[in-house]
Structure formats: C-alpha cells, structure tokens
Amino acid sequence: MMSEALIGALAEHGPWVLMVFFLLYRDLQKDQATRRVLDKNTQILIEMTTMIRERLPRGGS
C-alpha cells in the first residue's frame, strides 16, 4: 500500500518526491544524532552533580 502511494507520487511528480523523502530522511538522522549528544551531555552533567554533592560538607547534623 505504501509502496503504491510512493510509486504513484513518483510517477506524477518525478524526482521532487525522491528529494523530499531524502531530505526528510537526512533531517531524521540529524535529529537522532542531536538527541544522542544531548543524552550523553545530560548523563555527564548528572555524574558531575553527583560527584559535587558527595564532596560538599553535610550541613546541620
């Protein structure tokens, strides 16, 4: 079903359809790479926060 729609759109609109799908695919790849970097940065910040909290003196008691 999806392949029929893609073939129909390609037959009607030509290479523009391929370019749009390629650009959408590349945008998805860029978003995934950005998400991986942000997740890694978040993990590093959590580890740094934990280390700082462990080294701070305890107040009160």
N, CA, C and O atoms as a Tripos MOL2 file, in Angstrom:
@<TRIPOS>MOLECULE
protein
  244   243    61     0     0
PROTEIN
NO_CHARGES

@<TRIPOS>ATOM
      1 N           0.8330   -1.1860    0.0000 N.3       1 MET1
      2 CA          0.0000    0.0000    0.0000 C.3       1 MET1
      3 C           0.8800    1.2530    0.0000 C.2       1 MET1
      4 O           0.6890    2.1490   -0.8230 O.2       1 MET1
      5 N           1.8460    1.3140    0.9260 N.am      2 MET2
      6 CA          2.7210    2.4820    0.9910 C.3       2 MET2
      7 C           3.5760    2.5840   -0.2620 C.2       2 MET2
      8 O           3.8020    3.6780   -0.7770 O.2       2 MET2
      9 N           4.0500    1.4420   -0.7520 N.am      3 SER3
     10 CA          4.8880    1.4770   -1.9540 C.3       3 SER3
     11 C           4.0780    1.9280   -3.1670 C.2       3 SER3
     12 O           4.6160    2.5980   -4.0500 O.2       3 SER3
     13 N           2.8000    1.5750   -3.2250 N.am      4 GLU4
     14 CA          1.9470    2.0280   -4.3260 C.3       4 GLU4
     15 C           1.7790    3.5410   -4.2850 C.2       4 GLU4
     16 O           1.7990    4.1980   -5.3260 O.2       4 GLU4
     17 N           1.6140    4.0930   -3.0920 N.am      5 ALA5
     18 CA          1.4720    5.5400   -2.9580 C.3       5 ALA5
     19 C           2.7670    6.2380   -3.3590 C.2       5 ALA5
     20 O           2.7360    7.2700   -4.0280 O.2       5 ALA5
     21 N           3.8970    5.6790   -2.9550 N.am      6 LEU6
     22 CA          5.1930    6.2670   -3.3140 C.3       6 LEU6
     23 C           5.4160    6.1990   -4.8160 C.2       6 LEU6
     24 O           5.8710    7.1700   -5.4200 O.2       6 LEU6
     25 N           5.0990    5.0620   -5.4240 N.am      7 ILE7
     26 CA          5.2720    4.9160   -6.8790 C.3       7 ILE7
     27 C           4.3450    5.8740   -7.6220 C.2       7 ILE7
     28 O           4.7390    6.4850   -8.6150 O.2       7 ILE7
     29 N           3.1100    6.0010   -7.1330 N.am      8 GLY8
     30 CA          2.1780    6.9360   -7.7630 C.3       8 GLY8
     31 C           2.6550    8.3710   -7.6630 C.2       8 GLY8
     32 O           2.5900    9.1200   -8.6390 O.2       8 GLY8
     33 N           3.1310    8.7600   -6.4960 N.am      9 ALA9
     34 CA          3.6320   10.1250   -6.3120 C.3       9 ALA9
     35 C           4.8760   10.3620   -7.1590 C.2       9 ALA9
     36 O           5.0550   11.4420   -7.7210 O.2       9 ALA9
     37 N           5.7350    9.3470   -7.2490 N.am     10 LEU10
     38 CA          6.9530    9.4790   -8.0520 C.3      10 LEU10
     39 C           6.6090    9.6010   -9.5300 C.2      10 LEU10
     40 O           7.2140   10.3950  -10.2510 O.2      10 LEU10
     41 N           5.6390    8.8150   -9.9770 N.am     11 ALA11
     42 CA          5.2370    8.8770  -11.3810 C.3      11 ALA11
     43 C           4.6070   10.2310  -11.7140 C.2      11 ALA11
     44 O           4.7770   10.7450  -12.8190 O.2      11 ALA11
     45 N           3.8860   10.7960  -10.7620 N.am     12 GLU12
     46 CA          3.1940   12.0540  -11.0300 C.3      12 GLU12
     47 C           4.1090   13.2670  -10.8830 C.2      12 GLU12
     48 O           4.0150   14.2130  -11.6650 O.2      12 GLU12
     49 N           4.9930   13.2470   -9.8860 N.am     13 HIS13
     50 CA          5.7900   14.4410   -9.5800 C.3      13 HIS13
     51 C           7.2780   14.2920   -9.8620 C.2      13 HIS13
     52 O           8.0190   15.2690   -9.7600 O.2      13 HIS13
     53 N           7.7250   13.1140  -10.2080 N.am     14 GLY14
     54 CA          9.1020   12.9170  -10.6220 C.3      14 GLY14
     55 C          10.1100   12.9870   -9.4960 C.2      14 GLY14
     56 O           9.8120   12.5850   -8.3710 O.2      14 GLY14
     57 N          11.3040   13.4960   -9.7830 N.am     15 PRO15
     58 CA         12.4090   13.4730   -8.8140 C.3      15 PRO15
     59 C          12.1790   14.3300   -7.5730 C.2      15 PRO15
     60 O          12.8780   14.1660   -6.5730 O.2      15 PRO15
     61 N          11.2090   15.2410   -7.6220 N.am     16 TRP16
     62 CA         10.9290   16.0720   -6.4500 C.3      16 TRP16
     63 C          10.5170   15.2160   -5.2620 C.2      16 TRP16
     64 O          10.8660   15.5140   -4.1200 O.2      16 TRP16
     65 N           9.7750   14.1560   -5.5380 N.am     17 VAL17
     66 CA          9.3330   13.2700   -4.4650 C.3      17 VAL17
     67 C          10.5310   12.6050   -3.8020 C.2      17 VAL17
     68 O          10.6080   12.5370   -2.5750 O.2      17 VAL17
     69 N          11.4590   12.1180   -4.6060 N.am     18 LEU18
     70 CA         12.6610   11.4910   -4.0520 C.3      18 LEU18
     71 C          13.4640   12.4840   -3.2280 C.2      18 LEU18
     72 O          13.9790   12.1380   -2.1650 O.2      18 LEU18
     73 N          13.5750   13.7130   -3.7110 N.am     19 MET19
     74 CA         14.3360   14.7120   -2.9790 C.3      19 MET19
     75 C          13.6820   15.0200   -1.6290 C.2      19 MET19
     76 O          14.3760   15.1600   -0.6210 O.2      19 MET19
     77 N          12.3660   15.1250   -1.6060 N.am     20 VAL20
     78 CA         11.6680   15.4050   -0.3510 C.3      20 VAL20
     79 C          11.8800   14.2740    0.6470 C.2      20 VAL20
     80 O          12.1740   14.5260    1.8150 O.2      20 VAL20
     81 N          11.7330   13.0170    0.1910 N.am     21 PHE21
     82 CA         11.9400   11.8960    1.0990 C.3      21 PHE21
     83 C          13.3850   11.8170    1.5770 C.2      21 PHE21
     84 O          13.6400   11.4890    2.7360 O.2      21 PHE21
     85 N          14.3310   12.1160    0.6870 N.am     22 PHE22
     86 CA         15.7330   12.1170    1.0830 C.3      22 PHE22
     87 C          15.9970   13.1870    2.1350 C.2      22 PHE22
     88 O          16.6880   12.9350    3.1220 O.2      22 PHE22
     89 N          15.4500   14.3770    1.9250 N.am     23 LEU23
     90 CA         15.6550   15.4590    2.8930 C.3      23 LEU23
     91 C          14.9990   15.1430    4.2310 C.2      23 LEU23
     92 O          15.5540   15.4570    5.2830 O.2      23 LEU23
     93 N          13.8270   14.5260    4.1970 N.am     24 LEU24
     94 CA         13.1860   14.1120    5.4490 C.3      24 LEU24
     95 C          14.0180   13.0610    6.1690 C.2      24 LEU24
     96 O          14.1450   13.0920    7.3930 O.2      24 LEU24
     97 N          14.5820   12.1350    5.4090 N.am     25 TYR25
     98 CA         15.4270   11.0930    5.9960 C.3      25 TYR25
     99 C          16.6780   11.7000    6.6250 C.2      25 TYR25
    100 O          17.0590   11.3200    7.7330 O.2      25 TYR25
    101 N          17.3140   12.6320    5.9360 N.am     26 ARG26
    102 CA         18.5130   13.2820    6.4740 C.3      26 ARG26
    103 C          18.1840   14.1040    7.7130 C.2      26 ARG26
    104 O          18.9740   14.1480    8.6570 O.2      26 ARG26
    105 N          17.0220   14.7550    7.7180 N.am     27 ASP27
    106 CA         16.6000   15.5160    8.8810 C.3      27 ASP27
    107 C          16.3860   14.5940   10.0710 C.2      27 ASP27
    108 O          16.7420   14.9380   11.1980 O.2      27 ASP27
    109 N          15.8080   13.4300    9.8270 N.am     28 LEU28
    110 CA         15.6250   12.4430   10.8900 C.3      28 LEU28
    111 C          16.9740   11.9910   11.4480 C.2      28 LEU28
    112 O          17.1320   11.8760   12.6630 O.2      28 LEU28
    113 N          17.9390   11.7370   10.5760 N.am     29 GLN29
    114 CA         19.2730   11.3440   11.0280 C.3      29 GLN29
    115 C          19.9080   12.4380   11.8800 C.2      29 GLN29
    116 O          20.5300   12.1540   12.9040 O.2      29 GLN29
    117 N          19.7500   13.6810   11.4550 N.am     30 LYS30
    118 CA         20.3200   14.8040   12.2160 C.3      30 LYS30
    119 C          19.6640   14.9120   13.5870 C.2      30 LYS30
    120 O          20.3430   15.1410   14.5880 O.2      30 LYS30
    121 N          18.3560   14.7490   13.6340 N.am     31 ASP31
    122 CA         17.6430   14.7930   14.9110 C.3      31 ASP31
    123 C          18.0970   13.6760   15.8440 C.2      31 ASP31
    124 O          18.2570   13.8910   17.0460 O.2      31 ASP31
    125 N          18.3030   12.4840   15.2900 N.am     32 GLN32
    126 CA         18.7580   11.3630   16.1140 C.3      32 GLN32
    127 C          20.1670   11.6060   16.6530 C.2      32 GLN32
    128 O          20.4540   11.2940   17.8080 O.2      32 GLN32
    129 N          21.0360   12.1570   15.8230 N.am     33 ALA33
    130 CA         22.4010   12.4580   16.2700 C.3      33 ALA33
    131 C          22.3840   13.5300   17.3580 C.2      33 ALA33
    132 O          23.1150   13.4320   18.3430 O.2      33 ALA33
    133 N          21.5520   14.5460   17.1770 N.am     34 THR34
    134 CA         21.4290   15.5950   18.1870 C.3      34 THR34
    135 C          20.9230   15.0230   19.5010 C.2      34 THR34
    136 O          21.4250   15.3770   20.5670 O.2      34 THR34
    137 N          19.9350   14.1430   19.4320 N.am     35 ARG35
    138 CA         19.3740   13.5300   20.6350 C.3      35 ARG35
    139 C          20.4340   12.7080   21.3650 C.2      35 ARG35
    140 O          20.5030   12.7460   22.5940 O.2      35 ARG35
    141 N          21.2720   11.9550   20.6160 N.am     36 ARG36
    142 CA         22.3370   11.1680   21.2530 C.3      36 ARG36
    143 C          23.3220   12.0680   21.9860 C.2      36 ARG36
    144 O          23.7410   11.7520   23.1000 O.2      36 ARG36
    145 N          23.6960   13.1890   21.3680 N.am     37 VAL37
    146 CA         24.6350   14.1230   22.0030 C.3      37 VAL37
    147 C          24.0110   14.7320   23.2510 C.2      37 VAL37
    148 O          24.6680   14.8330   24.2870 O.2      37 VAL37
    149 N          22.7560   15.1350   23.1620 N.am     38 LEU38
    150 CA         22.0940   15.7250   24.3300 C.3      38 LEU38
    151 C          21.9510   14.7120   25.4640 C.2      38 LEU38
    152 O          22.1170   15.0630   26.6320 O.2      38 LEU38
    153 N          21.6460   13.4680   25.1300 N.am     39 ASP39
    154 CA         21.5430   12.4300   26.1600 C.3      39 ASP39
    155 C          22.8910   12.1940   26.8400 C.2      39 ASP39
    156 O          22.9560   12.0210   28.0570 O.2      39 ASP39
    157 N          23.9630   12.1870   26.0490 N.am     40 LYS40
    158 CA         25.3030   11.9950   26.6120 C.3      40 LYS40
    159 C          25.6770   13.1740   27.5130 C.2      40 LYS40
    160 O          26.2370   12.9780   28.5910 O.2      40 LYS40
    161 N          25.3680   14.4010   27.0720 N.am     41 ASN41
    162 CA         25.6580   15.5740   27.8930 C.3      41 ASN41
    163 C          24.8650   15.5470   29.1930 C.2      41 ASN41
    164 O          25.3850   15.9130   30.2460 O.2      41 ASN41
    165 N          23.6260   15.1230   29.1250 N.am     42 THR42
    166 CA         22.8060   15.0080   30.3270 C.3      42 THR42
    167 C          23.4050   13.9970   31.2930 C.2      42 THR42
    168 O          23.4500   14.2340   32.5000 O.2      42 THR42
    169 N          23.8600   12.8760   30.7640 N.am     43 GLN43
    170 CA         24.4760   11.8480   31.6070 C.3      43 GLN43
    171 C          25.7370   12.3930   32.2890 C.2      43 GLN43
    172 O          25.9570   12.1380   33.4730 O.2      43 GLN43
    173 N          26.5430   13.1210   31.5650 N.am     44 ILE44
    174 CA         27.7650   13.6970   32.1320 C.3      44 ILE44
    175 C          27.4270   14.7210   33.2170 C.2      44 ILE44
    176 O          28.0640   14.7380   34.2700 O.2      44 ILE44
    177 N          26.4310   15.5720   32.9670 N.am     45 LEU45
    178 CA         26.0350   16.5650   33.9690 C.3      45 LEU45
    179 C          25.5060   15.9030   35.2440 C.2      45 LEU45
    180 O          25.7710   16.3820   36.3460 O.2      45 LEU45
    181 N          24.7690   14.8190   35.1000 N.am     46 ILE46
    182 CA         24.2630   14.1020   36.2680 C.3      46 ILE46
    183 C          25.4210   13.5250   37.0780 C.2      46 ILE46
    184 O          25.4210   13.6000   38.3070 O.2      46 ILE46
    185 N          26.4010   12.9530   36.3960 N.am     47 GLU47
    186 CA         27.5650   12.4010   37.0930 C.3      47 GLU47
    187 C          28.3510   13.4980   37.8060 C.2      47 GLU47
    188 O          28.7950   13.3070   38.9380 O.2      47 GLU47
    189 N          28.5240   14.6460   37.1520 N.am     48 MET48
    190 CA         29.2600   15.7440   37.7790 C.3      48 MET48
    191 C          28.5110   16.2690   39.0020 C.2      48 MET48
    192 O          29.1250   16.5630   40.0280 O.2      48 MET48
    193 N          27.2010   16.3870   38.8980 N.am     49 THR49
    194 CA         26.3930   16.8550   40.0250 C.3      49 THR49
    195 C          26.5040   15.8950   41.1990 C.2      49 THR49
    196 O          26.6160   16.3180   42.3500 O.2      49 THR49
    197 N          26.4730   14.6060   40.9020 N.am     50 THR50
    198 CA         26.6010   13.5980   41.9590 C.3      50 THR50
    199 C          27.9520   13.6970   42.6450 C.2      50 THR50
    200 O          28.0330   13.6180   43.8700 O.2      50 THR50
    201 N          29.0130   13.8700   41.8680 N.am     51 MET51
    202 CA         30.3470   13.9860   42.4510 C.3      51 MET51
    203 C          30.4580   15.2320   43.3320 C.2      51 MET51
    204 O          31.0430   15.1770   44.4130 O.2      51 MET51
    205 N          29.9070   16.3360   42.8780 N.am     52 ILE52
    206 CA         29.9680   17.5790   43.6650 C.3      52 ILE52
    207 C          29.1950   17.4150   44.9630 C.2      52 ILE52
    208 O          29.6780   17.8180   46.0210 O.2      52 ILE52
    209 N          28.0070   16.8330   44.9010 N.am     53 ARG53
    210 CA         27.1990   16.6440   46.1090 C.3      53 ARG53
    211 C          27.8900   15.7270   47.1010 C.2      53 ARG53
    212 O          27.7780   15.9390   48.3090 O.2      53 ARG53
    213 N          28.5960   14.7180   46.6270 N.am     54 GLU54
    214 CA         29.2990   13.8030   47.5190 C.3      54 GLU54
    215 C          30.4420   14.5080   48.2340 C.2      54 GLU54
    216 O          30.7850   14.1370   49.3560 O.2      54 GLU54
    217 N          31.0350   15.5100   47.6110 N.am     55 ARG55
    218 CA         32.2090   16.1840   48.1980 C.3      55 ARG55
    219 C          31.8450   17.3810   49.0600 C.2      55 ARG55
    220 O          32.6790   17.8600   49.8270 O.2      55 ARG55
    221 N          30.6220   17.8700   48.9490 N.am     56 LEU56
    222 CA         30.2150   19.0060   49.7700 C.3      56 LEU56
    223 C          30.0210   18.5380   51.2140 C.2      56 LEU56
    224 O          29.5460   17.4300   51.4630 O.2      56 LEU56
    225 N          30.4000   19.4050   52.1570 N.am     57 PRO57
    226 CA         30.1740   19.0190   53.5610 C.3      57 PRO57
    227 C          28.6850   18.9830   53.8730 C.2      57 PRO57
    228 O          27.8910   19.7560   53.3370 O.2      57 PRO57
    229 N          28.3430   18.0700   54.7460 N.am     58 ARG58
    230 CA         26.9330   17.9490   55.1720 C.3      58 ARG58
    231 C          26.6110   19.0450   56.1850 C.2      58 ARG58
    232 O          27.3740   19.2650   57.1260 O.2      58 ARG58
    233 N          25.5090   19.7170   56.0010 N.am     59 GLY59
    234 CA         25.1220   20.7840   56.9280 C.3      59 GLY59
    235 C          24.1540   20.2710   57.9710 C.2      59 GLY59
    236 O          23.5050   19.2440   57.7750 O.2      59 GLY59
    237 N          24.0570   20.9900   59.0870 N.am     60 GLY60
    238 CA         23.0710   20.6510   60.1020 C.3      60 GLY60
    239 C          23.6040   19.7190   61.1880 C.2      60 GLY60
    240 O          23.9790   20.1810   62.2650 O.2      60 GLY60
    241 N          23.6400   18.4490   60.9270 N.am     61 SER61
    242 CA         23.9750   17.4620   61.9600 C.3      61 SER61
    243 C          25.4530   17.3120   62.1240 C.2      61 SER61
    244 O          25.9050   16.5210   62.9520 O.2      61 SER61
@<TRIPOS>BOND
     1     1     2 1
     2     2     3 1
     3     3     4 2
     4     3     5 am
     5     5     6 1
     6     6     7 1
     7     7     8 2
     8     7     9 am
     9     9    10 1
    10    10    11 1
    11    11    12 2
    12    11    13 am
    13    13    14 1
    14    14    15 1
    15    15    16 2
    16    15    17 am
    17    17    18 1
    18    18    19 1
    19    19    20 2
    20    19    21 am
    21    21    22 1
    22    22    23 1
    23    23    24 2
    24    23    25 am
    25    25    26 1
    26    26    27 1
    27    27    28 2
    28    27    29 am
    29    29    30 1
    30    30    31 1
    31    31    32 2
    32    31    33 am
    33    33    34 1
    34    34    35 1
    35    35    36 2
    36    35    37 am
    37    37    38 1
    38    38    39 1
    39    39    40 2
    40    39    41 am
    41    41    42 1
    42    42    43 1
    43    43    44 2
    44    43    45 am
    45    45    46 1
    46    46    47 1
    47    47    48 2
    48    47    49 am
    49    49    50 1
    50    50    51 1
    51    51    52 2
    52    51    53 am
    53    53    54 1
    54    54    55 1
    55    55    56 2
    56    55    57 am
    57    57    58 1
    58    58    59 1
    59    59    60 2
    60    59    61 am
    61    61    62 1
    62    62    63 1
    63    63    64 2
    64    63    65 am
    65    65    66 1
    66    66    67 1
    67    67    68 2
    68    67    69 am
    69    69    70 1
    70    70    71 1
    71    71    72 2
    72    71    73 am
    73    73    74 1
    74    74    75 1
    75    75    76 2
    76    75    77 am
    77    77    78 1
    78    78    79 1
    79    79    80 2
    80    79    81 am
    81    81    82 1
    82    82    83 1
    83    83    84 2
    84    83    85 am
    85    85    86 1
    86    86    87 1
    87    87    88 2
    88    87    89 am
    89    89    90 1
    90    90    91 1
    91    91    92 2
    92    91    93 am
    93    93    94 1
    94    94    95 1
    95    95    96 2
    96    95    97 am
    97    97    98 1
    98    98    99 1
    99    99   100 2
   100    99   101 am
   101   101   102 1
   102   102   103 1
   103   103   104 2
   104   103   105 am
   105   105   106 1
   106   106   107 1
   107   107   108 2
   108   107   109 am
   109   109   110 1
   110   110   111 1
   111   111   112 2
   112   111   113 am
   113   113   114 1
   114   114   115 1
   115   115   116 2
   116   115   117 am
   117   117   118 1
   118   118   119 1
   119   119   120 2
   120   119   121 am
   121   121   122 1
   122   122   123 1
   123   123   124 2
   124   123   125 am
   125   125   126 1
   126   126   127 1
   127   127   128 2
   128   127   129 am
   129   129   130 1
   130   130   131 1
   131   131   132 2
   132   131   133 am
   133   133   134 1
   134   134   135 1
   135   135   136 2
   136   135   137 am
   137   137   138 1
   138   138   139 1
   139   139   140 2
   140   139   141 am
   141   141   142 1
   142   142   143 1
   143   143   144 2
   144   143   145 am
   145   145   146 1
   146   146   147 1
   147   147   148 2
   148   147   149 am
   149   149   150 1
   150   150   151 1
   151   151   152 2
   152   151   153 am
   153   153   154 1
   154   154   155 1
   155   155   156 2
   156   155   157 am
   157   157   158 1
   158   158   159 1
   159   159   160 2
   160   159   161 am
   161   161   162 1
   162   162   163 1
   163   163   164 2
   164   163   165 am
   165   165   166 1
   166   166   167 1
   167   167   168 2
   168   167   169 am
   169   169   170 1
   170   170   171 1
   171   171   172 2
   172   171   173 am
   173   173   174 1
   174   174   175 1
   175   175   176 2
   176   175   177 am
   177   177   178 1
   178   178   179 1
   179   179   180 2
   180   179   181 am
   181   181   182 1
   182   182   183 1
   183   183   184 2
   184   183   185 am
   185   185   186 1
   186   186   187 1
   187   187   188 2
   188   187   189 am
   189   189   190 1
   190   190   191 1
   191   191   192 2
   192   191   193 am
   193   193   194 1
   194   194   195 1
   195   195   196 2
   196   195   197 am
   197   197   198 1
   198   198   199 1
   199   199   200 2
   200   199   201 am
   201   201   202 1
   202   202   203 1
   203   203   204 2
   204   203   205 am
   205   205   206 1
   206   206   207 1
   207   207   208 2
   208   207   209 am
   209   209   210 1
   210   210   211 1
   211   211   212 2
   212   211   213 am
   213   213   214 1
   214   214   215 1
   215   215   216 2
   216   215   217 am
   217   217   218 1
   218   218   219 1
   219   219   220 2
   220   219   221 am
   221   221   222 1
   222   222   223 1
   223   223   224 2
   224   223   225 am
   225   225   226 1
   226   226   227 1
   227   227   228 2
   228   227   229 am
   229   229   230 1
   230   230   231 1
   231   231   232 2
   232   231   233 am
   233   233   234 1
   234   234   235 1
   235   235   236 2
   236   235   237 am
   237   237   238 1
   238   238   239 1
   239   239   240 2
   240   239   241 am
   241   241   242 1
   242   242   243 1
   243   243   244 2
@<TRIPOS>SUBSTRUCTURE
     1 MET1         2 RESIDUE 1 A MET
     2 MET2         6 RESIDUE 1 A MET
     3 SER3        10 RESIDUE 1 A SER
     4 GLU4        14 RESIDUE 1 A GLU
     5 ALA5        18 RESIDUE 1 A ALA
     6 LEU6        22 RESIDUE 1 A LEU
     7 ILE7        26 RESIDUE 1 A ILE
     8 GLY8        30 RESIDUE 1 A GLY
     9 ALA9        34 RESIDUE 1 A ALA
    10 LEU10       38 RESIDUE 1 A LEU
    11 ALA11       42 RESIDUE 1 A ALA
    12 GLU12       46 RESIDUE 1 A GLU
    13 HIS13       50 RESIDUE 1 A HIS
    14 GLY14       54 RESIDUE 1 A GLY
    15 PRO15       58 RESIDUE 1 A PRO
    16 TRP16       62 RESIDUE 1 A TRP
    17 VAL17       66 RESIDUE 1 A VAL
    18 LEU18       70 RESIDUE 1 A LEU
    19 MET19       74 RESIDUE 1 A MET
    20 VAL20       78 RESIDUE 1 A VAL
    21 PHE21       82 RESIDUE 1 A PHE
    22 PHE22       86 RESIDUE 1 A PHE
    23 LEU23       90 RESIDUE 1 A LEU
    24 LEU24       94 RESIDUE 1 A LEU
    25 TYR25       98 RESIDUE 1 A TYR
    26 ARG26      102 RESIDUE 1 A ARG
    27 ASP27      106 RESIDUE 1 A ASP
    28 LEU28      110 RESIDUE 1 A LEU
    29 GLN29      114 RESIDUE 1 A GLN
    30 LYS30      118 RESIDUE 1 A LYS
    31 ASP31      122 RESIDUE 1 A ASP
    32 GLN32      126 RESIDUE 1 A GLN
    33 ALA33      130 RESIDUE 1 A ALA
    34 THR34      134 RESIDUE 1 A THR
    35 ARG35      138 RESIDUE 1 A ARG
    36 ARG36      142 RESIDUE 1 A ARG
    37 VAL37      146 RESIDUE 1 A VAL
    38 LEU38      150 RESIDUE 1 A LEU
    39 ASP39      154 RESIDUE 1 A ASP
    40 LYS40      158 RESIDUE 1 A LYS
    41 ASN41      162 RESIDUE 1 A ASN
    42 THR42      166 RESIDUE 1 A THR
    43 GLN43      170 RESIDUE 1 A GLN
    44 ILE44      174 RESIDUE 1 A ILE
    45 LEU45      178 RESIDUE 1 A LEU
    46 ILE46      182 RESIDUE 1 A ILE
    47 GLU47      186 RESIDUE 1 A GLU
    48 MET48      190 RESIDUE 1 A MET
    49 THR49      194 RESIDUE 1 A THR
    50 THR50      198 RESIDUE 1 A THR
    51 MET51      202 RESIDUE 1 A MET
    52 ILE52      206 RESIDUE 1 A ILE
    53 ARG53      210 RESIDUE 1 A ARG
    54 GLU54      214 RESIDUE 1 A GLU
    55 ARG55      218 RESIDUE 1 A ARG
    56 LEU56      222 RESIDUE 1 A LEU
    57 PRO57      226 RESIDUE 1 A PRO
    58 ARG58      230 RESIDUE 1 A ARG
    59 GLY59      234 RESIDUE 1 A GLY
    60 GLY60      238 RESIDUE 1 A GLY
    61 SER61      242 RESIDUE 1 A SER
